Amino acid sequence: MLGLGWQELLIVLILVTPIVGVILAAKRGKIVSVAAGVGVLQGLANIGFALFGGPLGFLPQDQSEAAIVAALMLVQGPAMIVSAVATYRQKLWGAYLLVTIAVVADLMLLVERAKSGWLIPLLVTLLYVLAVRSLRRAREAPKAPPLTCPECSAPYHPVDYRSDLPAIYCSACKAPLPRNEAV
């Protein structure tokens, strides 16, 4: 397929996904979900490159340096996946950890390579920063008093339910819930 090997295709996926994701997230207001998805992809890529190697020039040619980079990628990969999952679950610490890992990786990349290949990692880091901003805003926004289920009177907040669902249901009795009006 286009004369690219699996490693090159993985890099293209990693480069294209953040750009498309940021555009879609900006349009739909789903920056946290996109940041989490990119974090998982980046973590999986780090694990894959550490275990199976990367494209020519991606990892250092010196054996001792390559071993150090591979070890760092094996630590960074799972940390990014755990952070991404926490970010997806609206945990602010996960988003902060994604930003921290990305900034450290960006700095190492700039020191090591000092090439033009820093733009995409910088965009990914910006995506993680926007996710932190979004989570902080959501956390700081005052919540309205809870509504109650018309069947069992269990309290609920309509904002706790995904807005793209056609209907929401009570977590206690599974009865349909109204979205806006108090009962």
C-alpha positions in Angstrom: 0.0 0.0 0.0 1.8 3.1 -1.3 5.1 1.4 -0.8 5.0 2.1 3.0 5.9 -0.5 5.7 3.9 -0.9 8.9 6.2 1.4 10.8 5.8 4.3 8.3 2.0 3.8 8.2 2.0 3.9 12.0 3.9 7.2 11.9 1.5 8.6 9.3 -1.4 7.6 11.4 0.1 9.2 14.5 0.8 12.4 12.5 -2.6 12.6 10.7 -4.8 11.6 13.7 -4.0 14.6 15.9 -4.6 17.1 13.0 -7.9 15.6 12.0 -8.9 15.0 15.7 -8.2 18.6 16.7 -10.3 19.9 13.8 -13.2 17.6 14.6 -12.9 18.3 18.3 -12.9 22.0 17.8 -16.1 21.7 15.8 -17.9 19.4 18.2 -16.5 20.5 21.5 -15.0 17.1 22.3 -11.4 18.0 22.9 -11.0 15.8 25.9 -12.1 12.6 24.0 -9.7 13.4 21.2 -6.8 14.1 23.5 -7.5 10.8 25.3 -7.6 8.9 21.9 -4.3 10.5 20.8 -2.7 9.7 24.1 -3.7 6.0 23.8 -2.3 6.0 20.2 0.9 7.7 21.3 1.3 5.2 24.2 0.8 2.2 21.9 3.2 3.6 19.4 5.9 4.1 22.1 5.4 0.5 23.2 5.5 -0.8 19.6 8.7 1.2 18.7 10.4 0.2 21.9 9.6 -3.5 21.3 9.9 -3.8 17.6 12.1 -0.8 16.6 11.1 2.2 14.6 11.8 3.5 11.1 15.4 4.3 10.1 16.5 7.4 11.9 13.7 7.3 14.5 15.8 5.6 17.2 19.5 6.4 17.8 22.0 4.2 15.9 24.3 3.8 18.9 23.4 0.5 20.7 23.6 2.0 24.2 21.6 5.1 23.3 19.0 3.0 21.5 18.6 0.8 24.7 18.1 3.9 26.8 15.5 5.4 24.4 13.7 2.0 24.2 13.6 1.7 28.0 12.2 5.3 28.3 9.5 4.5 25.6 8.5 1.3 27.5 7.9 3.5 30.6 6.3 6.4 28.7 3.9 4.2 26.7 1.9 2.6 29.5 2.0 5.9 31.5 0.4 7.7 28.5 -2.2 5.0 28.1 -3.2 5.2 31.8 -3.2 9.0 31.7 -5.3 9.0 28.5 -7.9 6.7 30.1 -8.0 8.9 33.2 -8.4 11.9 30.9 -11.3 10.3 29.0 -12.9 9.6 32.4 -12.7 13.3 33.1 -9.9 13.0 35.7 -7.9 16.2 35.7 -4.7 14.4 37.0 -4.7 12.3 33.8 -4.7 15.4 31.6 -2.0 17.0 33.6 0.1 13.8 33.4 -0.4 13.7 29.6 0.8 17.3 29.3 3.8 16.6 31.6 4.9 13.5 29.6 4.4 15.3 26.3 6.4 18.4 27.4 9.3 16.2 28.7 9.2 14.1 25.4 9.2 17.3 23.3 12.1 18.8 25.2 14.1 15.5 24.7 13.2 15.5 21.0 14.4 19.1 20.6 17.6 18.4 22.4 18.3 15.2 20.6 17.3 16.0 17.1 17.0 19.8 16.8 15.3 19.2 13.4 12.1 20.4 11.9 10.3 17.3 13.2 9.1 19.1 16.4 5.9 20.7 15.0 3.6 17.6 15.3 4.7 16.8 18.9 4.2 20.4 19.7 0.6 20.3 18.3 -0.1 17.1 20.3 1.1 18.9 23.4 -1.1 21.8 22.6 -4.0 19.4 22.3 -3.3 18.0 25.8 -3.1 21.5 27.2 -6.5 22.3 25.7 -7.9 19.1 27.3 -6.6 20.3 30.7 -8.2 23.7 30.1 -11.5 22.0 29.1 -11.5 19.8 32.2 -10.7 22.7 34.5 -13.5 24.7 33.1 -15.9 21.8 33.5 -14.8 21.3 37.1 -15.1 25.0 38.0 -18.5 25.4 36.4 -21.3 25.5 39.0 -23.6 22.5 38.9 -27.3 23.1 39.0 -29.2 21.4 41.8 -30.0 17.8 41.0 -33.3 16.9 39.4 -35.2 13.8 40.6 -36.4 10.7 38.8 -40.2 10.8 38.3 -40.4 7.1 39.2 -38.0 6.6 42.2 -37.0 10.1 43.2 -33.3 9.4 42.8 -31.3 12.6 42.2 -29.6 13.1 38.8 -27.8 15.9 36.9 -28.7 16.0 33.2 -25.1 17.3 32.4 -23.8 13.9 33.7 -25.3 12.2 30.7 -23.9 12.3 27.2 -25.7 15.0 25.1 -25.7 12.8 21.9 -28.0 10.2 23.4 -31.6 10.2 22.3 -32.8 9.4 25.8 -31.4 9.1 29.3 -32.4 6.6 31.9 -32.3 6.6 35.7 -29.3 4.7 37.0 -31.4 3.4 39.9 -34.7 2.2 38.3 -33.9 2.5 34.6 -36.9 4.7 34.0 -36.7 7.4 31.2 -35.6 10.8 32.6 -36.5 14.3 31.4 -33.4 16.3 30.4 -34.3 19.8 31.3 -37.4 20.3 33.4 -37.5 19.6 37.1 -39.9 16.9 38.3 
